[in-house]
Amino acid sequence: EVQLVESGGVVVQPGGSLRLSCAASGFTFDDYTMHWVRQAPGKGLEWVSLISWDGGSTYYADSVKGRFTISRDNSKNSLYLQMNSLRTEDTALYYCAKDLPTTAWGQGTLVTVSS
Amino acid sequence: EIVMTQSPATLSVSPGERATLSCRASQSVSSNLAWYQQKPGQAPRLLIYGASTRATGIPARFSGSGSGTEFTLTISSLQSEDFAVYYCQQYNNWPPTWTFGQGTKVEIK
């Protein structure tokens, strides 16, 4: 069974930093592009970033470019999101997701940016 | 940047009735279109990919159609468990970035 388990979400002050992790199991992790998607409270889904199977290509939404960095460790079946210069508008539930068409999503980890 | 627009924002339907949800892309996405269902407190669940292919385990009452810029998700006979928010999503071939519509809430009439 495919499983994705996010962790690392906490309450952080504006301007702070945070690193999210996603532990993957049940599939060949290094075969797949992986994504981060977020959902602000009561709002819709917003794609954040992707990383290719080997980590060689990364892409970001304009809203996080220059502040967030996606990475992966295929030896640990893990995906990461380093979040710097956090803003109140970054408050959201952050999901990691396996690429389409056989996509799978975790249950998310909540990041709250507040003073 | 491709913008995905869903309509209506809210759809009120009685159980057993048909529901038709629309999604429009600001430029052609070919058939690179997926539909998700999301219930409160849950992660999104993939229903349809490739505009019309049902994901594993998805009931036949869910069907998708369209290509280019106009897409439709049809639920042929709404069951109680189908009341939820539905999102369309486009995915490029490369880079495989994603863009979501703003969602359609299907509620009980």
HADDOCK unambig.tbl for C-alpha pairs under 7 A between the chains (distance, minus, plus):
assign (segid A and resid 44 and name CA) (segid B and resid 102 and name CA) 5.65 0.50 0.50
assign (segid A and resid 44 and name CA) (segid B and resid 103 and name CA) 6.56 0.50 0.50
assign (segid A and resid 45 and name CA) (segid B and resid 100 and name CA) 6.32 0.50 0.50
assign (segid A and resid 46 and name CA) (segid B and resid 100 and name CA) 6.62 0.50 0.50
assign (segid A and resid 47 and name CA) (segid B and resid 98 and name CA) 5.93 0.50 0.50
assign (segid A and resid 47 and name CA) (segid B and resid 99 and name CA) 6.33 0.50 0.50
assign (segid A and resid 50 and name CA) (segid B and resid 97 and name CA) 6.99 0.50 0.50
assign (segid A and resid 101 and name CA) (segid B and resid 49 and name CA) 6.43 0.50 0.50
assign (segid A and resid 105 and name CA) (segid B and resid 43 and name CA) 6.67 0.50 0.50
assign (segid A and resid 106 and name CA) (segid B and resid 43 and name CA) 6.90 0.50 0.50
assign (segid A and resid 107 and name CA) (segid B and resid 42 and name CA) 6.86 0.50 0.50
assign (segid A and resid 107 and name CA) (segid B and resid 43 and name CA) 5.52 0.50 0.50
